[in-house]
Amino acid sequence: MIFTIAIDGPAAAGKGTLAKALAQHFGFAYLDTGLLYRATARKVLDGLDPVAAAKALSPHDFTRDGLRTAKVGQGASKIAAMPKVRAALIDFQQKFARQQGGAVLDGRDIGTVICPQAEIKLFVTASDEVRAARRFAEISQKNETATLALVLEDLRQRDQRDRDRATAPMIQAQDSILLDTSDLDASQALAKAIAIVALHPGLLT
């Protein structure tokens, strides 16, 4: 069975947690596509050219320390706006998405660019304030200089870059289902997503 679940949305909306849980529930493979860009950004910070870094990714690069830091996240957002970097990573993502046994991918352009043929498309979002609070809770213990106001501003700047980039901007696919997690915890969001996916007839083939 080939069955793709594409999950898009802004940072800290809960899409990564949801995508992993959905993959586990249905027994599908899972790919955090943002990690591809974070790993590339980490190599760029080491001094590599962005395109060369994207082409040279190895499994080791996905397990390096510091991939979830704000600095790497900012770098990932910047290189994600580079058409040649995106092109270097598209083939890997598309092959992963259409593998036998089902796949869940989350990112910014999965339903619009990477997998426009996905059986299920979800656009996961939440209010700016809720997303900032979630991200602040994640990083405040590791980054003593972080403040909620700074995290909120960082998220808004990243959102603008992701929406305004010329190549594969972050937009909701017309045939995707909006899932607002502002007032949902992880288990409630998962329950809603499972109910959506379970209705698709492709799961029975």
N, C-alpha and C positions, 0 to 999 in steps of 0.2 A: 504494500500500500504506500502510495505517495500522498502525503497530506501536509501542507505547510500552514503554520500559524504565524502571521506577521504582526508584530507588536511594535508600534511606534509611539513617540511622545517625548516631552521635554524631560530634562534631568530631574531626578528625585520625585517623579510622579508615581513611582512604584512599579514601573514596567519590568525592571529586571527581576525583582522578587516574584512578581506574577508570572513572568515567562518561565523561570526555573521551576516554579511550583506546577504550572500547567504541563510542562514537559515531563515532570516526574509522575503526575497523575495519569497521563495518557501513555506513558512509556516512550516518549519521543526524544530524539536528540535535541540538545539545546546549544545555541550559539549566541553569546553576548557580542554583537557586532561592534559595540562601542569599545570593547577590549582590543579589537584589531587596531583601532585608531589610537587608543591609549598606548599600546605597545609600540606602535610606529612613532608616536610623539616622544616616548621615552628614548628611543634610539636617536631621534633628532636632537634631543637634549644632550645626548652623548657626542654629537657632532656630525651625524650623518645627514646627507641630503634627504629630504622627505620622500621623494619617489624611490630612491635607492633603499631607504629604510623599509618602505612598504613591500618592496619586492624581496627583501632579504629576511622577512619575518620567519621565525622558527618556533616550534612549540615551547622552547625555553623562554622566549620573549613574553609569553603569556603568563609566566609564573614569577616574573621579576618583582622585587620589592618596589613599592612606591607608585604602582600603576594607578592607585585610587586617590592620589593626592590632588589638591586643587591645581597645583602648577601643571601637572601632567594633563589634567582635565581641560585646562585652558589651552594647552598646546594641541590636544586632540581636536578641540573645536576649531582651531585655526587651520590645521592641516586638512581637516575634513572638508574645508572649502576649496581645496586644491583639486581641480578636475583630474590631473594625472595620478594623484594619490588614490582617489576614489576608483579610478579605472583599474589600478593595480590590484585592488582588493575585491572588486565586484565578482570576478569569476569564482573565486573561492567561496564567497557567500552564496552564489546561485547554485553551485554544485551541492553545497551542504543542504540547502533548502529543499532540494528535490531528491534527496536520497530515499531509499526504501526504508519504510518503518516510521516515517513521519519526522517532522522537525519543527522546532519553535525558534524563531529569531527575533531579537529585539534591537531597536536602534532608532534612527530618525527618518530613514527613507526606505524601509523594508517593503511596505505595502505600495509605495509609489514607484520605486525604481528597481530595487533588488528583486522583489517577488510580486509583481503586479498580478500574477495568476494565483496567488495564495488562496487557499480555500477559505480561510478565516483571516480577517484583518481587524485588529483592534487599535484604537488610538487612545492611549491611557494618559490622562492629564489630572491635574489638581491645581488649586489656586496657588499663586506665587507665594503667599504667606505660609501655606501648609508645606509646600515643597522646601522652602527655606528652613523651616523649623526641623523638617526631617533631615536635611543635609547637615544642619548645624549640630544636631544630636549625633550624627555620625562622626564628624570631624573635630568637635570641640575638645574631646578628651586627648586627641593627638596634637592638636594645634591650639596652643594657649593664646595665640594672638587673634584667633577667629572671633568675630562677633556676629550676631544674628543679622545686623544691618549690612555688614560686609558680604555675608553669604547671600542675602537677598539680592544685593546689587550684582554680585557675580553671576547668579542664576539669570537675572534679567538680561545682562550683557550677552551671556551665552545663548539665551533664547533668541535674541535679536540676530546674532551672527548666524545661528542655525536656520532661522526663517528667511534671512535676507541674502544668503549666499546664492550665487548664480547657478551653481551645479547642485542638483538634488536637495533643494531646500526642505526644511521640516514643515510639511503640511499634512493635513488629514486627507487620506485617500477618500474619494467620493463614495466608494462602496465599503468603507470601514465603519465599524461600530464604535461610538464614543463611550468610553468608560471613565467617569470622573471619580477619582478616589479620595477627594477632599474629606469626605465624611465616612470613609470606609477604612477598616483595618485590613491587614493582609489577608486574613481568612475570609472576610466578607467579599473583598475584591475577587479572590480566587473562586468563590462559590458562584459569583455572577458570571465570570469568564467560563467556567466549566459548563454552566447551563447554556451559554451561547454556543460553545463548540459542540456540545453533545447533540444539538439539534441538526447539525449538518449531515446530510445523507452520505457524504463521502466517507464517514467513519465506518459505514457498514459494508463498504466494498473491499 
